[in-house]
Amino acid sequence: MKRGKFIVIDGADGCGKTTVISYLREAYPQGFVFTREPGGSFFAEKIRDVILSPDAKGASGLTQFGLFWAARADHLANTIRPALERGLNVVADRFDSSSYAFQIYGQEERGLKSLFMQMRELCLGAAKPDLYIILDVNPHIAVARTGERGKKNKNHFDERDVAFHRRVREAYRDLPKEFPKIIISSHDPVEEVKANVKRVIDKLC
C-alpha cells in the first residue's frame, strides 16, 4: 500500500492555525487523519497536560524539550505511523518544528540544536514530514491575537512577551534545510490563507 503524506501546519501562537485546520477538516472528510502536538495519542495527551499546565511556566527549555520529545515518540508510534502505513494522509497541528522554534529559539536553548537533530533521526526515522506549512505572523500581531483569547484558552506560551515571539518567528524562517517547508503569510484575508494552504496540500496529495 502506498504510504500517505505527512503534513505539518505550524507557526507562532496567533498565526491562525486553528482556523485553517478547522477548515481543512471540512475540506478533507476522507483519507486524512488530523492530529496535534503536544498530544495526539493517549499517553501523549497525558504529557500535554503537564507541558501546558501553569506549573510548567518556569520549566527550562531543556525540560520542555525532553517532555515534547517523549510525547512525540508516543504520538508517532500510536497515531502517525499507523495512519501513514494505512495510506492515510496525516495533518498535524504542530510537530518537531515547534520544538525547534519554541525551545531552541524562544526559550534560548541554542545549544540543543545538535541534540534536536539526533532526536529527529532517532524518533522520526522514515516518518519525517513530507511538508511543513508555516503560517507567518508579525510578533506584535501574534501577541495581540493571543491577548484576545479568554483565559481558559491560553497557556503559558501564549503569555510570553513580544521578544519571545520574535525569536520564534526567526526560528520558523531559519528551519534546517532538512525541513521541506513553505511559508504562507497569515496577514492576508482568512479565506485567502485557507485557499493558499489547501492549494499546497492538493498539489502534494
C-alpha positions as CSV (number, residue, x, y, z in Angstrom):
1,M,0.0,0.0,0.0
2,K,1.2,3.5,-0.9
3,R,2.3,5.5,2.2
4,G,0.2,8.5,3.0
5,K,1.6,12.0,3.0
6,F,2.6,13.7,6.3
7,I,1.9,17.4,6.5
8,V,2.6,19.8,9.4
9,I,0.8,23.1,9.9
10,D,2.9,25.2,12.2
11,G,3.6,28.8,13.2
12,A,3.7,31.1,16.2
13,D,0.8,31.4,18.6
14,G,-1.8,33.6,17.0
15,C,-0.9,32.7,13.4
16,G,-4.3,31.2,12.6
17,K,-3.6,27.5,12.7
18,T,-6.8,26.6,14.5
19,T,-8.9,28.4,11.9
20,V,-7.1,26.8,9.0
21,I,-7.1,23.3,10.4
22,S,-10.8,23.5,11.2
23,Y,-11.4,24.4,7.5
24,L,-9.1,21.6,6.3
25,R,-11.1,19.0,8.4
26,E,-14.2,20.0,6.4
27,A,-12.3,20.2,3.1
28,Y,-10.9,16.6,3.5
29,P,-13.6,14.5,5.2
30,Q,-12.0,11.3,4.0
31,G,-8.5,9.9,3.5
32,F,-7.0,12.3,6.1
33,V,-6.2,12.0,9.8
34,F,-5.9,15.2,11.8
35,T,-3.8,15.2,15.0
36,R,-2.0,17.7,17.2
37,E,1.1,18.3,19.4
38,P,1.7,18.1,22.2
39,G,-0.7,15.1,22.3
40,G,-2.3,13.1,19.5
41,S,-2.3,9.8,21.3
42,F,-3.5,8.6,24.7
43,F,-0.2,8.9,26.7
44,A,1.0,11.9,24.7
45,E,-2.2,13.7,25.8
46,K,-1.3,13.0,29.4
47,I,2.1,14.6,28.9
48,R,0.4,17.5,27.2
49,D,-1.4,18.3,30.4
50,V,2.0,18.6,32.2
51,I,3.6,20.6,29.4
52,L,0.8,23.2,29.3
53,S,0.0,23.3,33.0
54,P,0.6,26.6,34.9
55,D,3.2,24.8,36.9
56,A,5.3,24.3,33.8
57,K,5.7,28.1,33.1
58,G,9.1,28.2,34.8
59,A,10.4,25.0,33.3
60,S,13.6,25.4,31.4
61,G,13.8,24.9,27.6
62,L,15.7,21.7,28.2
63,T,13.0,20.3,30.5
64,Q,10.3,21.2,28.0
65,F,12.4,19.8,25.1
66,G,12.5,16.4,26.8
67,L,8.8,16.4,27.6
68,F,7.9,17.3,24.0
69,W,10.1,14.5,22.5
70,A,8.6,12.0,25.0
71,A,5.1,12.9,23.9
72,R,6.2,12.9,20.2
73,A,7.6,9.3,20.4
74,D,4.3,8.0,21.7
75,H,2.3,10.1,19.1
76,L,4.4,8.7,16.3
77,A,4.1,5.1,17.5
78,N,0.4,5.1,18.1
79,T,-1.1,7.6,15.7
80,I,1.1,8.9,12.9
81,R,3.0,5.8,11.7
82,P,-0.1,3.5,11.7
83,A,-2.1,6.1,9.7
84,L,0.7,6.6,7.1
85,E,1.1,2.8,6.8
86,R,-2.7,2.5,6.0
87,G,-2.2,5.0,3.2
88,L,-3.9,7.9,5.0
89,N,-2.6,11.4,4.8
90,V,-1.7,12.9,8.2
91,V,-2.1,16.6,9.0
92,A,-0.5,17.6,12.4
93,D,-1.2,20.8,14.2
94,R,2.5,21.4,15.3
95,F,5.3,18.9,15.3
96,D,9.1,18.9,15.8
97,S,9.3,22.3,14.1
98,S,7.6,23.7,17.2
99,S,10.3,22.3,19.5
100,Y,12.9,23.9,17.3
101,A,11.1,27.2,17.4
102,F,9.8,27.4,21.0
103,Q,12.5,25.7,23.0
104,I,15.7,26.2,21.0
105,Y,14.9,29.8,19.8
106,G,12.1,31.0,22.0
107,Q,13.5,29.7,25.3
108,E,17.0,30.4,24.1
109,E,18.5,26.9,24.2
110,R,20.6,27.1,21.1
111,G,22.9,24.5,22.4
112,L,20.2,21.9,21.9
113,K,20.4,22.1,18.1
114,S,22.7,19.1,17.7
115,L,20.6,17.0,20.1
116,F,17.5,18.1,18.3
117,M,18.8,16.7,15.0
118,Q,19.8,13.5,16.8
119,M,16.4,13.1,18.3
120,R,14.8,13.7,15.0
121,E,16.7,10.8,13.4
122,L,16.1,8.5,16.4
123,C,12.4,9.2,16.8
124,L,11.1,10.0,13.3
125,G,13.2,7.7,11.1
126,A,11.2,7.2,7.9
127,A,8.2,9.1,9.3
128,K,9.6,12.6,8.7
129,P,7.0,15.1,7.4
130,D,6.7,15.5,3.7
131,L,6.0,19.2,4.1
132,Y,5.9,21.9,6.8
133,I,3.4,24.7,6.1
134,I,4.5,27.6,8.2
135,L,1.9,30.4,8.8
136,D,3.9,33.5,9.2
137,V,2.7,36.3,11.5
138,N,4.2,39.5,12.8
139,P,5.1,39.1,16.5
140,H,3.1,42.2,17.5
141,I,0.1,40.9,15.8
142,A,0.6,37.4,17.3
143,V,0.7,38.9,20.8
144,A,-2.4,41.0,20.1
145,R,-4.3,37.9,18.8
146,T,-3.4,35.7,21.7
147,G,-4.3,38.5,24.1
148,E,-7.9,38.4,22.8
149,R,-8.3,34.8,23.9
150,G,-10.2,34.0,27.0
151,K,-8.2,32.8,30.0
152,K,-9.4,29.2,29.6
153,N,-8.0,29.2,26.0
154,K,-4.5,30.4,27.0
155,N,-1.4,28.6,28.1
156,H,1.9,29.9,29.4
157,F,3.4,30.0,25.9
158,D,0.6,32.4,24.8
159,E,1.6,34.8,27.6
160,R,5.2,35.2,26.6
161,D,6.4,38.7,25.5
162,V,7.0,40.1,22.0
163,A,10.7,39.3,22.2
164,F,9.9,35.6,22.7
165,H,7.5,35.6,19.7
166,R,10.1,37.5,17.6
167,R,12.6,34.7,18.3
168,V,10.0,32.0,17.4
169,R,9.3,33.7,14.1
170,E,13.0,33.8,13.3
171,A,13.2,30.1,14.0
172,Y,10.5,29.1,11.6
173,R,12.2,31.1,8.9
174,D,15.5,29.5,9.8
175,L,14.4,25.9,9.9
176,P,17.2,23.5,8.9
177,K,17.5,22.6,5.2
178,E,16.2,19.1,6.0
179,F,12.8,20.5,6.6
180,P,10.8,20.8,3.3
181,K,8.8,23.9,4.0
182,I,6.6,26.6,2.5
183,I,5.9,29.8,4.3
184,I,2.4,31.4,3.9
185,S,1.5,34.8,5.2
186,S,-1.3,34.8,7.7
187,H,-1.7,38.6,7.3
188,D,-3.9,38.0,4.2
189,P,-7.7,37.8,4.5
190,V,-8.6,34.5,6.2
191,E,-10.3,33.0,3.2
192,E,-7.2,33.6,1.1
193,V,-5.0,32.0,3.7
194,K,-7.2,28.9,3.7
195,A,-7.2,28.7,-0.1
196,N,-3.4,29.1,-0.2
197,V,-2.9,26.2,2.3
198,K,-5.4,23.9,0.5
199,R,-3.8,24.6,-2.8
200,V,-0.4,23.5,-1.5
201,I,-1.9,20.3,0.0
202,D,-3.9,19.5,-3.1
203,K,-0.6,19.6,-5.1
204,L,1.2,17.3,-2.6
205,C,-1.6,14.8,-2.2
